[in-house]
Amino acid sequence: MRSSNPVFSRRGFSRDNGYAGFNAAPQAGGPAVGTQGNPYAQGAPGASQSGNPYAQNPYAQNPYAQNPYAQQDLQHGAPPQAPSAAGRMTMDDVVARTAMTLGTVTVGAVLAWVLLPVTSSSFGLAIGSALIAMVFALVQAFKRKASPPLILAYAAFEGVFLGVISEMYNSRWSGAPFQAVLGTMAVSGATLLIYKAGWIRVTARYARIGMAIAIAFVLVMAVNLLLVVFGVADDGGLRSMGPLGAIVGILAIVLGAFFLTLDFKQIEDGIAYGAPRDEAWLAAFGLTMSLVWIYLEMLRLVAIFSGND
């Protein structure tokens, strides 16, 4: 299924292989990874399927059972298997690609901070970089395969935008970017711990409700922006630097944490079901967008709590 953050069109793993969404991980003693059924969908030998609460689970199919690697097995009458270990996505692949993507964002941000002074022209450059980054993100979202150059280009332009914006905030609220980085690390770390502890179960219903709230949030923010531009809403409207703006900012950070849980689930399913290694770039792309979303909201929240100091 599709998950998203600011772009709302970021998918899970590639369309050719289905979506890595909401599948239980293979269990010990169950069918091999890559077979048609989820282990929970197979009742015990000789047991009635009606007694298995997971037997009719619509999410019990391996999203990678129809991947290109399985087609040759099907042609020879053998059960479809996942790609060979050499071609599968691993956690190391995800970590490496995410480090490259976030590293590109960081380099772009540092260069923009150091080389571009705080002026109206640099602000215009930041907005232009953000728009270019959004275009790259949308193009990648609609591509059938992950494109590392496209993802890294998105990261570079996003980094320029973040560098200029962070410098502007720092000139007004000294130390705000550093605090926002710490806050982003705290939110993402806490979200990962909660997810791994099993306190959050990413199900189809959870994703639908969360995405509905996220889409409604973005639409309301778009309307608010129009009202501010045309002078109907004063002081930023819902995005003011007062208590109302703080509440909206906290809600936005919670949505960012929600996006991270979808990213974690997609990565978990992709590894469990043998997604092709290139899909690690999509995982890195999704994580980067979620972290950028949280950082920007955290930066604004720090500024609100810092007041006019």
C-alpha positions in Angstrom: 0.0 0.0 0.0 1.1 3.6 -0.3 2.5 5.6 2.6 3.5 9.1 2.6 4.7 12.2 4.3 4.8 15.7 2.6 4.4 14.3 -0.9 1.6 11.8 -0.1 2.4 9.7 -3.1 5.4 7.8 -1.8 4.6 4.2 -2.2 6.0 1.2 -0.4 8.2 -1.1 -2.4 8.1 -1.3 -6.2 4.8 -1.9 -8.0 6.2 -4.8 -9.9 6.5 -6.7 -6.7 3.4 -5.5 -4.9 3.5 -3.4 -1.8 5.3 -4.3 1.3 2.5 -3.4 3.6 1.0 -5.0 6.6 2.3 -8.6 6.3 3.2 -10.6 9.3 6.9 -11.7 9.3 7.6 -15.3 8.6 7.5 -17.5 11.7 9.8 -20.3 12.6 8.5 -23.6 11.3 6.3 -21.8 8.7 6.6 -21.9 4.9 9.8 -20.5 3.4 10.0 -16.8 2.7 8.8 -16.1 -0.7 6.1 -18.8 -0.8 2.6 -17.8 -1.7 1.0 -17.8 1.7 1.7 -16.0 4.9 2.5 -18.6 7.6 -0.6 -17.4 9.5 -2.7 -18.2 6.5 -1.8 -21.9 6.6 -3.7 -23.9 9.2 -2.0 -26.7 10.9 -2.0 -30.0 8.9 -5.5 -31.5 9.2 -6.9 -28.7 11.2 -10.0 -26.8 10.2 -9.3 -23.5 8.5 -12.3 -22.0 10.2 -10.5 -22.3 13.5 -7.6 -20.2 12.3 -8.4 -16.5 12.9 -5.7 -15.5 10.3 -6.8 -17.9 7.6 -8.9 -15.2 5.9 -6.5 -12.4 6.5 -6.5 -10.3 3.3 -3.0 -9.2 4.2 -1.7 -12.8 4.5 -0.1 -12.9 1.1 3.6 -12.4 0.5 3.9 -9.1 -1.5 6.9 -10.5 -3.2 5.5 -13.9 -4.2 4.8 -12.5 -7.7 8.2 -10.8 -8.1 10.3 -11.5 -11.2 12.5 -13.9 -9.3 9.5 -16.2 -8.7 8.4 -16.4 -12.2 11.0 -18.9 -13.3 10.0 -21.2 -10.5 6.4 -21.0 -11.5 7.2 -21.9 -15.0 8.9 -25.1 -13.8 6.0 -26.0 -11.5 8.0 -25.3 -8.3 6.8 -23.2 -5.5 7.9 -19.6 -6.0 11.0 -18.6 -4.0 12.3 -15.3 -2.9 15.4 -13.9 -4.6 18.7 -15.4 -3.8 20.3 -14.0 -0.6 22.8 -12.0 -2.8 20.0 -10.1 -4.4 17.8 -9.4 -1.4 17.4 -6.3 0.6 19.0 -6.5 4.1 19.0 -4.1 7.0 22.6 -3.3 6.2 21.5 -2.1 2.7 18.8 0.1 4.3 21.2 1.6 6.8 23.9 2.2 4.1 21.4 3.9 1.7 19.8 5.9 4.4 23.2 7.1 5.6 24.1 8.2 2.0 20.8 10.0 1.6 20.9 11.8 5.0 24.6 12.5 4.4 23.8 14.3 1.2 21.1 16.3 3.0 23.6 17.2 5.7 26.3 18.2 3.2 23.9 20.4 1.3 22.6 22.0 4.5 26.1 22.8 5.8 27.3 24.3 2.5 24.2 26.5 2.3 24.6 27.6 5.9 28.3 28.5 5.4 28.1 30.0 1.9 24.8 31.8 1.8 24.2 34.8 4.0 20.8 35.5 5.5 19.2 37.7 2.9 16.0 37.9 1.0 17.8 36.5 -2.1 19.0 33.4 -0.1 15.4 32.9 1.1 14.3 32.9 -2.5 17.0 30.4 -3.3 15.7 28.2 -0.4 12.2 28.3 -1.7 13.4 27.4 -5.2 15.5 24.5 -3.8 12.4 23.2 -1.9 10.3 23.3 -5.1 13.0 21.5 -7.1 13.3 18.9 -4.3 9.5 18.4 -4.4 9.6 17.9 -8.1 12.3 15.2 -7.7 10.3 13.6 -4.9 7.2 13.5 -7.0 9.0 12.0 -10.0 10.5 9.3 -7.9 7.1 8.6 -6.3 5.6 7.8 -9.7 8.6 5.9 -11.1 8.3 2.1 -11.2 11.8 1.6 -9.9 14.0 3.4 -7.4 16.4 5.8 -9.0 19.5 6.5 -6.7 20.5 9.6 -8.7 17.0 11.1 -8.4 16.9 10.3 -4.7 20.3 11.9 -4.1 19.4 14.9 -6.1 16.3 15.3 -4.0 18.4 15.0 -0.9 20.9 17.7 -2.1 18.3 20.3 -2.9 16.4 19.5 0.3 19.7 20.0 2.1 20.1 23.5 0.6 16.6 24.4 1.7 17.2 23.2 5.2 20.5 24.9 5.5 19.2 28.3 4.5 16.0 28.0 6.7 18.0 26.7 9.7 20.5 29.6 9.4 17.5 32.1 9.3 16.0 30.5 12.4 19.4 30.5 14.2 19.9 34.2 13.5 16.6 34.9 15.3 16.6 32.1 17.9 20.1 31.2 18.6 20.6 27.4 18.9 17.2 26.5 17.5 18.5 24.2 14.7 20.7 22.3 17.2 17.7 21.8 19.5 15.5 20.8 16.5 18.1 18.1 15.5 18.1 16.8 19.1 14.3 16.8 19.1 14.2 14.9 15.8 16.6 12.3 17.1 14.5 11.9 20.3 11.2 11.6 18.4 12.6 9.1 15.8 14.4 7.1 18.5 11.3 6.9 20.7 9.1 5.9 17.7 11.5 3.1 16.8 11.6 1.8 20.4 7.8 1.9 20.7 7.5 0.2 17.3 10.0 -2.6 18.2 8.4 -3.1 21.6 5.1 -3.9 19.8 3.2 -1.0 21.4 2.1 0.1 17.9 0.8 -2.5 15.4 0.8 -1.2 11.9 -2.3 -2.6 10.3 -4.3 -1.6 7.3 -6.9 0.1 9.5 -4.1 2.0 11.4 -2.7 3.2 8.0 -6.0 4.2 6.6 -7.0 6.3 9.6 -3.5 7.8 9.9 -3.4 8.7 6.2 -6.9 10.2 6.4 -5.8 12.5 9.2 -2.5 13.4 7.5 -4.3 14.3 4.2 -6.8 16.4 6.1 -4.0 18.1 8.0 -2.2 19.1 4.7 -5.4 20.3 3.1 -6.2 22.5 6.2 -2.7 23.9 6.2 -3.0 24.6 2.4 -6.2 26.5 3.0 -4.6 28.3 6.0 -1.7 29.4 3.7 -4.1 30.8 1.2 -6.0 32.7 3.9 -2.7 34.2 5.2 -1.5 35.2 1.7 -4.8 37.0 0.9 -4.8 38.7 4.3 -7.9 36.9 5.7 -5.9 35.3 8.6 -3.5 37.4 10.6 -0.2 36.3 12.2 0.0 33.1 10.3 -3.5 31.8 11.2 -3.2 28.2 12.4 0.6 28.5 12.0 1.0 31.4 14.3 3.9 31.7 16.8 1.5 31.4 19.7 -0.2 28.6 21.6 -2.4 27.6 18.6 0.7 27.3 16.4 2.4 25.2 19.1 -0.6 22.8 19.2 -0.6 22.5 15.4 3.2 21.9 15.5 2.9 19.1 18.0 0.2 17.4 15.9 2.5 17.7 12.9 5.3 16.0 14.8 2.9 13.2 15.8 2.1 12.8 12.1 5.8 12.6 11.4 6.1 9.8 13.9 3.2 8.0 12.2 5.0 8.2 8.9 8.0 6.7 10.5 6.0 3.7 11.7 4.8 3.1 8.1 8.4 3.3 7.0 9.5 0.8 9.6 6.8 -1.6 8.7 7.6 -1.4 5.0 11.3 -2.1 5.7 10.5 -5.0 8.0 8.2 -6.6 5.4 10.6 -6.0 2.6 13.4 -7.7 4.4 11.2 -10.6 5.6 9.8 -11.3 2.2 13.0 -10.9 0.2 12.5 -7.6 -1.6 15.2 -6.8 -4.3 18.2 -4.9 -2.9 17.4 -1.8 -5.0 14.3 -1.3 -2.8 16.6 -0.2 0.0 16.8 3.1 -1.8 13.0 3.5 -1.5 13.3 2.8 2.2 16.0 5.5 2.5 13.9 7.9 0.5 10.9 7.4 2.7 12.9 7.7 6.0 14.6 10.9 4.8 11.3 12.6 3.9 9.8 11.6 7.3 12.8 12.9 9.2 12.9 16.2 7.2 9.2 16.6 8.0 9.8 16.1 11.8 12.9 18.4 11.8 11.1 21.3 10.1 8.1 21.0 12.6 10.5 20.7 15.5 12.4 23.8 14.3 9.2 25.8 14.3 8.2 24.4 17.7 11.5 25.4 19.3 11.1 28.9 17.9 7.6 29.2 19.3 8.7 28.1 22.8 11.7 30.4 22.6 9.4 33.4 22.1 11.0 36.6 21.2 14.3 35.9 22.9 
